C-alpha cells in the first residue's frame, strides 16, 4: 500500500492507495480510527480496482478543520465529494466501516450517479435523535464545547499506554490496536500524543431524526451489501432491523469478529467485497 496526499478545496487528505485498475474504490474508516483500519484486508492483495483508503478530517494524517469549525457528520459527505472530484473519478465503489459506512450510505443517497456499489461494514443507517430532543442535543453540544475548549493535550509516556487506553474500548488484540493507532500517534517532547483532533469527541450539535434517515435511505439506488461481525455492536443490528425494509437493494453477510470484523476476518471480508463489486458491475 502506497501513501498519497490529495489537496481539496478545504483539506489536505492523506491515506493509503493500492491497485491500478480503472475502477475506483473509496474506503472510509470509522470514528477515531484511520485508513490503517483497511490494511489487514488489503496488504498483500492485488485488487483489480484502484483503492483509496482515506483519513477523514481530524483523523490520522489528514488536516483538522479550522479552530472555529466542528465535526458535523454531514460535512464528511462534502469531503468525499471533493475528494472524488480531485482524483477525477466519474463513478466509484464505496466501502465504509462504522461511521464511514453511514457516510458512504448518505453520500450514495445524495449522489447516486457517482456510485456503483456500497459495502457497509458494521454500520448502516444513521445515528439519530428524536425530533422532540433536538434542543437538548444542541444545548449539550454547546456546553460540551465550552468545557473542552481549553483542555490540554494529554501526553503519554509511551505508545503502550495509548494502546492500553484503546484496548478498553475495543475487542481488538494488541497487534491490531498497535497497527490502527500507529497512524493516530505522534512523538512530542515528553512522550507521545494523539494526532486526532480533540473536537471529534464533542457532542454533535445536530443529527437526523428517524423520518429524515428513512427519507435518505429511500434515495439510495446503488446495490448495497452489509457485512456484520457475529460479535459486533448491538446498535448496528438494531439499525438493520429498523431500516432494512427501506433499502432498495441490500444483502447481508455475517462473518466472525466484532465491530472491526474487517480487521479480524480480513481475508473473508475482502473476498465478500470483491465478489459484490464484480456482481454489481455485471448488473
N, C-alpha and C positions, 0 to 999 in steps of 0.2 A: 504494500500500500504506500502510495506516494503523497507527501503533503502538498496542499495547494493553498493559495491565498487569492480570493476574488474580492475586488472592491465594488460595492454597490453604491447607490446614492447616499445611503445612511450608514453603512457598516463596512468594516474590514473583516470579511468572513473567511475563517480558516477551517481546514478539515483534511480528510484523507480521501484519496482517489484510487480506484483500481479498475482495470479493464480499459479497452479502447474501442469498443463497439459503437455502432451508430445510435443504438437506443440508449437513452439516459435514465438512470435511476437516481433519485434523490432520497437519501436516508436521513431520517430525523430522529434524534435521540430524546430521552426523557428528561424531566425536570431535575436539575442539579447534576446531570450526567454530562457526557460529551461524546464526540464521534468515536472514541475508543470503544464505546459500547458495541460497535459492529465489528471490531477486529477479530474476535473469535470466530465469527461467522464467515469472514471474507479472507482472512490470512491464508495464503496457500492456494486460493481458488483462482480460476481463470474464467471469469464471467464473460458471457458473450456481449454484455452491455458495458457502458461506462458508468460506474458508480461514483457518486459524490456524497460522501458522508460528512455532513457539516456540523460545526459547533454553532449552536444558537447564540444569539447575542447574550452577553453576560456569563457564558459558559466556556470552558476550555480556553482556547486561544483567541476566539473572536472578540472584537471590541465590545465594550459596555455601552449601554445607552447613556446619553448625557446626564449630568448631575440633576437636572430638573425633570427628567423623564422617568417613567416607571415601566414595569413589565406587564403590560396588558396582553392577555392571550391572543386577542385579535391582531395585534401588531406583528406577531410571528407569521401571519398569513401574508402580510406585505413583505416581510423579509424573504420568504420563499419565492414570492412573485418576482421581486427584484433580482434574486439570485438566478432564477431560471432565465430572466431577460439578459442578465450579464453573461451567462455562458452560451447564449444564443440557441437554446433548445426550443423547439416548437411544441413538443408533446412528450411527457415524461411518465415514468412509473414512480410511484411514491411508496416508500417503506417507512413506517413510523412506529416507534416504541413509546408506550405510555403517553405522556404529554405530546410527544411527536406524532403519535397515532391520531390524536384528536386534532392536531394542526393539519395533518395530511387529509383527514376527512373533511374538515371545514374548507380547506383550500380547494379540494376536488369538487365540493358543492358550489363554490363561487366561480371556479374557472374550469368547468367540465371540459371545455375544448382543449385544455392543456394537459389533460391527464388520461393515460392509457389504462392504468390499473392502480389499485391501492391495497397494500398489505398492512393491516393493523397487527401490532404485536402487543398484547396485554394493554389495550386501550381502545375505547370505542365511545362514540357519542361525545358528550361534553360534561365537565363538572358544572353543575347548575346551582342556582339559588332561586328559591320560590319568589315570585313577584312581590309577595307581601313582606319579604325580608330584605328588599333592595336597599332601603335606607339604613338598616342596621349593618348591612355588608359594607356600605360606603363609609359609615361612621367608624367602624372598626378599622378600616383601611387607613383612614386619616390619622386616627390615634396611634396606630402601629407605626406609621411613617414618622411621627413626631418622636416616638420612643427610640427608634433605631437610627435616627439622623446622625447623632454624634457618637454612635457606638464604635469603639476602637477595634481595629483589625486584630483578630486573635493570632498569636504566634505559637506554633507548635515546636517543641524542641527537636523532634524527629518525625520522619514520614510515618513511622509505625504508629504514632499517636493519632495521626489523621486516619489511617486505615482502621484502627480500633474504634474511633468515633463513628466511622461509616458502617462498621460491622453491626452496630446497634440498631441500624435502620434497614438492614437488608439481610437476605439469606445467602448471599454470595460468599464463596470461600475466599481466603486471604489472597490467593493468586489472582482471582478475577477482580477483587476490590483494588488491589495494587495496580492492575492494568487500567482499570477505569479511572482511578483517582490520580494516576501519574500525570494526566493531562490537565488536572484541576489544581495542581500544586506548583508553587514557585519558591525558590530559595530566597530568603531575606537575611538581613544581617545577624539575627539571633536565632535562626532556625528556618521554619517553613510556614508559608501561609497559603490560603486558598486563592485561586485566580477567579473564582466565581464572584459575581457582583453580590454583595450582601443584600441589595434591594430585591433580589429574587425571592427572598424569604418574607417580604412584606405581604400582608393580606391583599388579595385582589380587590380593587375598588368596584369592579363590575363583572358580573357573569350573566350568561344567558339563563332564562328560565326554561322549563321543560318544553313549553309550546314553541319557543324560538328554536330550541335544539331540534325538535321534530321537524319543524319547517325547513331547517337547513339540511337535515338528512334526506328529506324527500327530493331535494335538488341534486343529490349525488347519483350521477348516471353511470360512472365508471364501475366495472366489476370490482368487488371488494372481497378480501379474504381476511379473516380474523384468526390469529394464532394465539391460543390460550395455554398458559402453563398450568399443569394439573394442581400445583400448589400456589397458583398466582393469587393476586389480590381479589378479595370478595367483591369489591365495588365494580370491578370490570365485568364480572359475571352478572351482577345486578343490572348494570347498564345494558348488557346484551339482552337480558330478559325484558327490560323496559323498552328498548328501541328496535329490536330485531325485525319487527313487522313493518317498520317504516323504510327499511332499506330496499332498493330496487333489485339488487343483485349481490347477495352476501353468502359466502360459505364460511364454515367454522372448522378449524383444525385444533386438536388437542395434542400437546407434547409434554414430555417430562420437564419439570423445573418449576421455578417460582416466577416472580414478576419479571425477572431478567432471563426468561427461558431461552432467549436468542443467544445468550452467552453460555448458558448451561447445556442446552441441547442444540448447539450451534450448527452442526452438520445437518441435522434433521430440518431445522428451520430454514436453512439456506436452500435445501432441496425443495421444500414446500413452496418457498417464494419463487424460485426459478421456474418450477413447473407451472405455477399460477400465472406468471408473467407470459410464458410461452402460450399457455391456454388462452389468455386474454387477447394476445396478439392474433390468434387464429380466428377470433370471433368476427 
